């Protein structure tokens, strides 16, 4: 079964938060940490720390509503 991941990242001081969605969380977190997009939000604010994530079977907003 294919999952979509909603993930939450922060900078070192936890003053900047980022929320993203991906189908490959390991790859995506690595991309953020390597600053592959030097002008991206996560690169500008040094958002590199994964603080949480959730797996969902669908990217639909209703997927989260049904799981709670």
HELIX and SHEET records of a PDB file:
HELIX    1   1 UNK A   25  UNK A   33  1                                   9    
HELIX    2   2 UNK A   41  UNK A   44  1                                   4    
HELIX    3   3 UNK A   61  UNK A   67  1                                   7    
SHEET    1   A 3 UNK A  17  UNK A  22  0                                        
SHEET    2   A 3 UNK A   4  UNK A  10 -1                                        
SHEET    3   A 3 UNK A  49  UNK A  56 -1                                        
END                                                                             
